[in-house]
Amino acid sequence: MPLCQHVASAPKLKICPVCGHQATTSGAVKNRECPGPPKPAGPIRKAINFGGAMVATALDGFRAAPPELVAARLAVCAGCEHYDQGNNGCKECGCPLHYKPTMLAWECRLGRWPRPETITSPAISE
């Protein structure tokens, strides 16, 4: 198997463009075998993710995310290596992006979405 080919993407961060592996540049970047492109989430993983997200949404009172937060989330997804443009979904979690960003309680599994409190909108504080 070939090694990851990390390239600088931000200060102190390198990412393999093939598999998405992230390494900080604060120390020596260790060579590792590249597993290749991420595989899309299967039907069982999608069902588990959806079930957990629906429980979180119910506990949050089914609050919708304000338009500003939805737009910020979609902008992050559009630039992500896991974004599947053909299906408008995420290859990592399998979630459809026509719905997931619209619910306030839902989060990016990779932790890449902005936190609701960082977006200025009166709808979040209600």
Secondary structure, 3 states (H helix, E strand, C coil): CCECCCEEEECCEEECCCCCCEEECCCCCCCCECCCCCCCCCHHHHHHHHHHHHHHHHHCCCCECCHHHHHHHHHHHHCCCCEECCCCEECCCCCECCCHHHECCCCCCCCCCCCHHHCCCCCCCC
